[in-house]
Structure formats: structure tokens, C-alpha cells
């Protein structure tokens, strides 16, 4: 009986019969990662996992995504461990602080969590204060001293003993993290970590980012979104100046499809955004054939609305749309100067015919046969008047000067009904 109990205790200490999920947190922290973590933690809960290990190697990323991920971790009823394999900086350190335990490899680091804007400038005081509070709260929620979490986000905190004097953000190495009780221990690899956790013989399920999720993370990044929208605007503008439908239009449509594909897979957009986009495109096409302008404006509003419906961040989307709009204007100006409106789609909707003589349009008969005839002015020409040529009275005009009546004149030019004469001297 004692032997059986001892065997059972040994099995329990080694994690036999337990289920452990390994979930990677890599690259930048953004909304695509958030969608991935929602899926994988949901799978862990459905499978009744006994432990979740997050393997971190991230430079940080978006604050809003980090906040959502932190909320996700805090709501888990499963024990969680952060295993920092290389670095957990900025938003990465915040995510680690929201897990129950932290372990680090010998070369790993965590910290340097100052908040900055997308253009690299320091965030405003309100945003910094909110982030500092979030870092403190994350540490306190797991029984850690909030001072060090605050020093990671506030350069004014003076901790020279940890290489973070005033003016520098705190970054902890493994030994320092263990010393301040942010990390439980230093481990060399996952096997050693599982041993430390008493899960050496547990069943391990390694989750991976699917190809679709990888694409979604790429196509929803704040760098790629403005590029996709700019390519879409360039492709569709160039197509308007090109005969038929070809490569530029295809590039534009593919760019839009990739934008919406990424945002749908990441869970930011629904099919209602696609429907609104299609409605907007149809309205803009109808506007080309129906004058008025209202339909076209509604179409533009619908397209922009579909983009905002898919947005993970209104500010980033506004900037992306503004960039695409400027690119579209520049492209239109360049193409107009190089090509004009005589080619492509515009040739079907813009009147280009002119009533020229070359095309057979004449307002009156141009009597070229009169050129060279000599006659006499019947009335003074001031500069217009009447003259007679071979018995035919004609209304004429001089080149600008005055010619008295009964003076010899000669027809030098005809322009429709306008007959130009010049005085000459008989020899």
C-alpha cells in the first residue's frame, strides 16, 4: 500500500497524465498575435489543459494588443508560465508579468518598456501614465514588487544598481530577474523547464501559427496596411488610363483582397465589410454614367466605411487612407500630364470630338477659289465693307487698315464667310 502511494506521488510530481500546451509569442505584438492567442488558449481550455507555457521572443509592439492579451491571460483559470527564450521587451515584458510564473534562459532579457508613438516620438503624458499604471498592476496581480515593473516603463526611476540610472529604462537579465523575484529560475531549455515545473512526463501539445494566421499578421501590420491601400489606389487609377483591364487593375484588386483577407482571418472584419466595399465600388462605377455626383460620393463613403469597419486601430487606418489618397492624387496628375484623357476608360465618358474641317465639319463654305481675284471696293472699307469681283458683290474685310471706295483690291485669304482683301496699285 505504501509502495503504491509512493508511486502515485512520484507520477504526480512528474506530471504523468497531465496536459501542457506550449504557445509561442514571437515577432511583434500586434492584433494578429492577439487573434492567434485567443484561438490557442481557447483550444487549451476546451482540452482541459493543466498548464500553459508561453515561449516568448518578442521586441514588443502595440499597446492596445498587449492590453487585450493581458486581459485574456488574467481571465485564464489554467496555470500559466512565461518562458523567455531570448527577449521579452516592451509589450513583451508586460505580457510576461501577467502570467503566474516567469523562467528565463541564461541569455534572455526582459524590460525596456517605455511607450512611444508609431513615429518614434514619446507618447503623451496621459498614455504614459496609463501604461505605467498597467505595468504596476500586472506585477502586483502576480505578487511581484511593482517598483521594477514601473522602472521598465518610467526612465525617471533611479535604479543604478541594476544598470538603470535616472534617464534609462530598466532591463533585467536572468540573474537580476531572479534576484528581484520576477523570475523563478534560470533554465537552459524546455526540458529543464518542464522538470522545474514537475511536468517532465506530461503530454505536450505544441501550437503553431497557421499559414493563414501568419499571412493575417503580416497583412494587418501597421506598416503593410498603407502599402496595400496605396497599391490598390495606384492600380485602379492606372487602370482608368489604360485600354481594357490588365495588370494594374489586377494588382489593385489583389491588394484590396489581401487587405480584407488579413483582417477577416485576424477577426477584425466580417463579411459585412466586404459587402459594403462592393456596394461602394458599384456606386462609383454607376457615377461614371449617371451625372450628378451624389452617387459617386455615396460610393466613396461606402468604400471608406468598409475600411474603417475592418480597422484594428482607427488612427492607423486614418493615416493609411490619407497616404493612399495622396498617392492616388499624385498618380492621377502624373498620368494626366503624360497621357491625358484620350486613352483608357475616360475616352468612353468624355466628349472628345471637335467640329474641325479635317473631320468634315464646316460652319460655312470656305471659298478658296476666290483667293487671288482682283476687284474694286464699292464702299469704304473701315475695315469691312463691300467690293465687286468679276461682277459678284462680296462682303469683305481688310487686314486692318482703311481703304476708300472705288479702289483696286485683291483677295488674299478666305476663312469660311470671312474674305480678306488688300489694296494694290495697277501697273
MOCOR-V852399 format. One record per backbone hydrogen bond with DSSP energy under -1.0 kcal/mol. CO is the residue of the C=O (numbers start at 1). NH is the residue of the N-H. If there is no record, write none. Layout:
CO&NH ; CO&NH
This chain:
1&5 ; 2&6 ; 3&7 ; 4&8 ; 5&9 ; 6&10 ; 7&11 ; 8&12 ; 9&13 ; 10&14 ; 11&16 ; 12&15 ; 14&201 ; 15&18 ; 18&203 ; 19&50 ; 19&51 ; 20&205 ; 21&53 ; 22&207 ; 23&55 ; 25&57 ; 29&62 ; 30&34 ; 31&35 ; 32&36 ; 33&37 ; 34&38 ; 35&39 ; 36&40 ; 37&41 ; 38&42 ; 39&43 ; 40&44 ; 41&45 ; 42&46 ; 43&47 ; 44&49 ; 45&48 ; 51&21 ; 52&81 ; 53&23 ; 54&83 ; 55&25 ; 56&85 ; 56&86 ; 57&27 ; 58&89 ; 60&29 ; 62&66 ; 63&67 ; 64&68 ; 65&69 ; 66&70 ; 67&71 ; 68&72 ; 69&73 ; 70&74 ; 71&75 ; 73&76 ; 79&52 ; 80&101 ; 81&54 ; 82&103 ; 83&56 ; 84&105 ; 86&109 ; 87&58 ; 88&111 ; 89&92 ; 90&94 ; 91&95 ; 92&96 ; 93&97 ; 96&99 ; 101&82 ; 102&184 ; 103&84 ; 104&187 ; 105&108 ; 109&88 ; 110&172 ; 111&90 ; 115&123 ; 117&120 ; 121&117 ; 124&128 ; 125&129 ; 126&130 ; 127&131 ; 128&132 ; 129&133 ; 130&134 ; 131&135 ; 132&136 ; 133&137 ; 134&138 ; 135&139 ; 136&140 ; 137&141 ; 139&142 ; 139&144 ; 140&143 ; 146&150 ; 147&151 ; 148&152 ; 150&154 ; 151&170 ; 152&113 ; 154&157 ; 155&167 ; 159&162 ; 159&164 ; 160&163 ; 164&159 ; 165&168 ; 170&112 ; 172&110 ; 173&177 ; 174&178 ; 175&179 ; 176&180 ; 177&182 ; 177&183 ; 178&181 ; 185&104 ; 189&193 ; 190&194 ; 191&195 ; 192&196 ; 193&197 ; 194&199 ; 199&202 ; 203&20 ; 205&22 ; 210&214 ; 211&215 ; 212&216 ; 213&217 ; 214&218 ; 215&219 ; 216&220 ; 218&221 ; 221&225 ; 224&228 ; 225&229 ; 226&230 ; 227&231 ; 228&232 ; 229&233 ; 230&234 ; 231&235 ; 232&236 ; 233&237 ; 234&238 ; 235&239 ; 236&240 ; 239&242 ; 240&345 ; 240&346 ; 246&250 ; 247&251 ; 248&252 ; 249&253 ; 250&254 ; 251&255 ; 252&256 ; 253&257 ; 254&258 ; 255&259 ; 256&260 ; 257&261 ; 258&262 ; 259&263 ; 260&264 ; 261&265 ; 262&266 ; 263&268 ; 263&269 ; 270&273 ; 271&275 ; 272&276 ; 273&277 ; 274&278 ; 275&279 ; 276&280 ; 277&281 ; 278&282 ; 279&283 ; 280&284 ; 281&285 ; 282&286 ; 283&287 ; 286&289 ; 286&290 ; 293&297 ; 294&298 ; 295&299 ; 296&300 ; 297&301 ; 298&302 ; 299&303 ; 300&304 ; 301&305 ; 302&306 ; 303&307 ; 304&308 ; 305&309 ; 313&317 ; 314&318 ; 315&319 ; 316&320 ; 317&321 ; 318&322 ; 319&323 ; 320&324 ; 321&325 ; 322&326 ; 323&327 ; 324&328 ; 325&329 ; 326&330 ; 327&331 ; 328&332 ; 329&333 ; 330&334 ; 331&335 ; 332&336 ; 333&337 ; 334&338 ; 335&339 ; 335&340 ; 344&347 ; 345&348 ; 346&350 ; 354&356 ; 356&361 ; 357&360 ; 366&368 ; 367&370 ; 368&371 ; 370&373 ; 373&411 ; 375&409 ; 376&388 ; 377&406 ; 381&403 ; 383&398 ; 384&382 ; 385&396 ; 386&378 ; 386&379 ; 387&394 ; 388&376 ; 389&392 ; 392&389 ; 394&387 ; 396&385 ; 397&421 ; 403&381 ; 407&377 ; 408&424 ; 409&375 ; 410&422 ; 411&372 ; 413&420 ; 415&418 ; 418&415 ; 419&397 ; 420&412 ; 420&413 ; 422&410
